[in-house]
């Protein structure tokens, strides 16, 4: 009709929410329009509601819209180890983790990955980096089903006295072939949400030939290289004894250290290694609860001063939950106690930096920061809505510190990934949560017996 303006079409309209900007300002009374997996518009609620006709409305009143969290280092294959490693003496990895992983069947891996995906979705994670385990095609299938975004690789080890033959590659070429097969089958799957990377489990389980080949393959396929780096003192001692160099220097010697490397943990780095990693543009990922519990406090203030890209990871469910909100809170307290209190510095790590690590920092580690990690027009709609109308969140003087100190994963009400609502009012829409939890409870005792743990 004459005089009536036609409204533009949108797939989703998030209506009347508070919104976190890339600069960590909080804007109230906002709406966001989504179409074809991406954010197409954002602004004052009254303006957008009259501008767009949406297929689906997500109510944002009393909620904070923020980027989905990016778990930049996890182990979905260790999901069924929850509660088993706390209080154990070293080496937990050799005595428990490796025997456990080597005993998993394809069904175990698939079911564990499903539970892991459920937990991530329900605690605000929208993308993750899986560092490798067994039967990784089943992890890819579970992730596709869940709607999550992920970079996935296979565990690659070809030496080490405590590594069972079932997990040890017959040769570097065999390890590469396993990942290449996974790449051919799943890279780009899930409408582009799945990416397959190459990997090195760690220096102590990699021959020089394996380190060189994995680095070469990652460059050949123009993809990432996921490693554990400088996690503990035994690793440093090993490298000094065998190479007369420290771990980062060993990776550099064999061509692995570069801008496509996602290096997890980074607890025992020297000043020289930090400078080298900055020069090579390595992406650092910290796993606070895992590291504080067994290996120590990283030199995060120094890493920040050097300008390295820093992400955050859960390191899997064996020793903690998968909630990055919990990681932020523990990280802030630990670094404040270790680095801040001795020098009377209460802001040794600002709240904004912690949120940056758990969002755009993790996205950068996964090489997807141009696509996700912040709320901007043109970026993928990977978003979560937090219920902030609760007494443990507001009223508040400053929302950003309150997110770090008070918000829990259970406060996440809605989750949107790739422009699709995957959780609404705490209900997962892509997976049968009740069935998955029932089946996982049945298989857990048998897995423990098989693994001898």
N, C-alpha and C positions, 0 to 999 in steps of 0.2 A: 504493500500500500504506500501511496505517496506520503512522504513525511516521516515514515518509520524506517530507521536505519537497520540494516541487516547486521546481525551480530556474527563475529568470527567464530569458527569452530575450534574447539579444543577437546582433547581426550579427557583431561582431568583439570579441574579447577580447585586448588587448595584455597579455601575461603577464610578470610579474616583471622589470620594467624599473626604471631610475632615471628620475626625472621632475623637470622644471623647473617650479616653481610660478610664478604671476604676479609674485611678489615676488622671483624669481630665487634661491630656495632650491633645493637639490637633495635630493630624497627618494629613498632606495633601497628596493628590495623592493616596488615598487608595481605595481598592475594598473589598467587602464582599460577600461571597457565602453562599447561604441558601438552605437547602434540608431537606425535611420531618420535617418542622416546626422549625428547629434549624439552628444556625450559624455553618457552617462546616469549614470555612476557611476565613482568612482575611489577608491582606497584601498589598504590593505595587501593584498599578493598573495594570502595564504592566505585572507583573508576573501572577496575577490571570486571566486576560483576555485571556491569552494564555493557561491557565490550565483548564478552565471550559467552557462547552457548556451549556447555561442556557435557560430554556423555556421562561423566561421573563427577560428583561433588565430594570433596573431602573437607569435613568441617574442621576449621583450625582455631575456633574460639577456645581460649584458655590453653593453647598449645604453642610451643616454640618450634619453628621449622629450622632445621640445621642440616648440613651435609651428612650423609650416611658415613658411618665410621669405617675406616680401612684397616683391617687387621693384616699388617704387612709381614707377619711371620707366624705360622701356625702349623700344627700337625694333626690333621683330622684322623689319621690312623691311630692316634693315641687317645681317642675319645673315651674308650672303654678302660683307660687306666686311672680314671678319676678316683681320688682317695687312696691310691696305692703307693705313692712315692713320698708323701710327707713324712719327715722324720727318718728317712733312710740314709744310711751312710754312703759315701761315694764308693765305687763309681755306679751311680744309679743307671746311667746310660748303658753301661756294659752289662750290669747284672739284671736289669729289669726291662728297660725300654727296647733294646735290641731283641732279646728272646721273645718278648711280647709281639713285636711287629712281625717277626719271622714266622710266628705261629698262626697268623691271621689267614683265613680263607677269603675268597672273593666276596662271599655273602657277609662275612664279618666286616670287611672293609667298607662295603656299600652301606650297611646298616649304621656303622660308626660314623660315616660321613653324613648320613641323613640326620643323625642326632646332633652332630656338630653344626650342620646347617640350621637346624631348628634353633639351637642355642644362640648362634650368631644373629639370626633374624630377630629373635626375641630380646636381644640386648643392644640392638641398634647398628650392628655391622651390616654393611651392604656390599663390601668387596673384601677379598682375602687373598693372601699369597700362601699357597701350600708348598712346604719345602720338600715334600717327597716321602713316600713310604712304599708299601707294596700294593699291587693291583690298582694302580692309579687310574685306570680307565673306569673303575667303579666309583672313584671319587668324582671324576668328571661327570658321570651320569647322574649321581646324586645332586651335584651342584646345578646342573642344567635343570633338573626337576624343581629345585628349590627356588630358582629365579635369581640367585646370588651371582655376582660378578667375581671372577677369580683368575689368578695366574697359577698354574699347576705344573708340577714337574715330578720326576721319578727320583727316588733316592739312589745316589751313585757312590759306590764304595768298591775299591778293588784291592784293599790291603787292610791289615789290622788283625791281631791275634784273637780278639773277642768277637769278630764278625762271622756269623754262621755262613756256610757256603751258599745257602739259599738267598742271602742278601748281598753276597759279594759277586761283582761282575766278573765273568770269565776273562774279560779283556776290556780295555778302554773302548774298543770298537763295539763290543757287545753292549756296553752301557749306553753309548751314543745311539745305537740302533734301537734300543728300547724306547728312548725318548723320541727319536724320529718317528717311530711307529705311532706313538701317542700323539705327536704333532699332526701327522697325516690324518688321523682319525678324529681329532677333537679341537684342533686350533681353529678358532672362529665359530665353534658350535654355540648353541644357545643364543642365536641371533647376534653373535659377536661377543657375547659376555665371557667366553672361555678363551684363554690364551695359554699356550704351552711353552714352557721355558726349559732351558738346560740347567744343570745343577752340579754342585760338588758338596757332599755332606759336610766335610771338613778336611783340613790339611792332614790330620793324622790318619785318615782312612783313604787318602788319595795318592797314587803314584804320580811322579812328574808327568808321565805320559797321559794319565787321565786328566790332570789339571790343564795340560796344554790342549788336549783334544776338546774338552768341554768348552774352553774359552774360544777355540776356533769355530766350533759348531754354533755357539751363541751368536758370533759375528756373522757366520754364513747365513743363518736363518733370520738375522736382524731381530733377535729377541733377547730376553734377559738371562742372567746367570745368578741363581739363588744359592748362597753359601752360608755356613756358620763360620763366624770369624772372631778370633780373640775372645772366646767365651770364658776360658779359664787358664790358670797358670800352667797346667800340665801341657796344654797346647803350645804355649810359649816355649816351655822347656824342650818339648819334642822338636820344634823347629830350630831352636838354637843348637841342639845336639846333632841334628841330621843335616841342616842347611847353613848353620852359622848365621841365620837371619831370623827375624821375627815373622809371625804369621802373615801379616799384610805384605811384607817384603817377599815372602815365598810366593804368594799368589801373583805378585807383580813380576817376579822372575820368570814365571811360566805363562805370562801374557793374559792372566785372568782379571787383573785389577783394572777396572774401567768404568765408564758412565752407565753401562748396562748391568753392573753388579749390584745386587741387593745383598748387603752384608748384615746378617742378623747377630745380635748380642753386643759385640764391641765393648767388652768390659775391661779388658787388660791391654789396651792400646798404649803404646809409647807416644811421646810427643812427635817423634820422627814419623811414626806410622800415621798419625793424624794428619800431618802435613802432606804426606804422600797420598793419602786417600782424598784429601781436598784437591790436590793436583790432578788426580785421576778422575775426579768427580764421582766417586763411589757413593751410593745411597745407603746410609746407615739406618738400621732399625734396632730399637731397644725393646727388650722384653722385661719390664721392671720387676714383676713379682718373681718370675723365674730366676732372674739374675740376683736379686737381693737375697733370695732364699738359699743360694748355693755358691755364687761366684763373686759377689761384691758390687761395688758402686762404680758405674762408668764415669768417664770424664766428660759428662754432657756439657757443662758450662764451657769447657775448652772447645768441644766440637762446635758449639753454637758460635763461639767467638771466631772460629775459623770459617764459619759460613757453610758448613756441610749440611746437606739435606738430611733430615732426621724423621723417621717414621716410628710407629709403635706397633708391637705385636703381642699376642697373648702367649705364644709358645705352646699352645695346645692345652688340653684339659687335664693332663696328668697331675699337675701341681696346683691348678687354680681353675677359675671359671674362664670363659671366653669373653667376658665383659671388658671392653676397653674403657668404660667409665671407671671401673675398679682399677684398671692399670694407671689411668691418669692420677687418681687420688693417691695410690700407693707411691707412684713415681714422685709426685710433688712432695709428699711427706719424707720419703727416703733421701732425696737430694737435698731437701732443706736441712735435715738432721746431719747429713754427712758433709755437705759443702757449705751450707748457709750458716748454720749455728756457730761454727768455729770462728767465722769472720763477721758475725753480726749482719748477715745479708738476708733479709726475709724474702727477697724476690730473686733468689739465685736462678729460679726457673719460673717465669711468669705464667699465669693461667692461660693467657692467649697462646703461648708457645706449646703448652701441653695439648690444647685443642687442635692447634695446627698439626702437631705430630700425628694425632689420631685421625686426621681428615686429609688435608692436602699433602702432608708429609708422607703418609702411607701411600696415597695415590701416586706421588712422585717416585717412590720406591718401586711401585708396580708399573711405572712408565705410562700411567694413564691420567696424569694431572691435567692434561689439556681437555680431557673428556669429563672428569668428575673430581670430587674433592672440595668443591665450593659451590655456592648457589649463585650462578651467573647465567644470563641469557645465552643460549647456544650450547650450554653444557648438557650432558646427560642428566636426566631427572633421577638421581640416586639420592634420596632424601628421607629423613626421618622426622616425626613429630613427637615432641616430648610433652607430656601432661605436666604443665608447670603450675596448675591450680591446686597445689598441695602444700600442706604446712611445712614440709621439709625443704621446700623450694622458694616459696614466697609468702609474704612480702620480702623483698631483698633490696639492698642498696645497689648492688652490682650483679647482674645476671651471669657474666662470664666466670668470675670466681665461684659463684654458686653452682654452676654446672660442674666444675671440677670437684668441689668439696661435697656436694649434696646429691646430685642426680645419680640414679641407679639405672641399670639396664632395664629393670621392670617398669620404669617410668616412660619407656618408649611405647607409644600407643599405635602408631601407624608407620609403615615402611613402604617406600616406593623405590623400585629398582628398574632402570631402563624404561621409565615411563609407565610401569605396571604396578598397581597396588598389590603387594605380596603379603602384607599384614595389615589388618584393619581392626581397631579396637582390641588388640592383643591376640586376634585370631589369625593363624597362618592360613593363607588361602591357596597355597601351592602344594602343600604336603599334608598327609594324614597324621597329625601329631599323636593322637591317642594310640593308633596302631603301631607307629614306630617306637614309641616308648614302651609299649607292652612287649613287643618282639625283642627289643634290646635288653630288657630285664630278664628275659628267658635265656638269652645266649651268653650273658656275662659270666656266669659260673663255669660254663664249659670252656670258655676262652681262657680263663685263669688257670684251669687244670692243664690244658694243652700247653700253655706257656710256662708252666712250672713256677708260677708266681703266687 
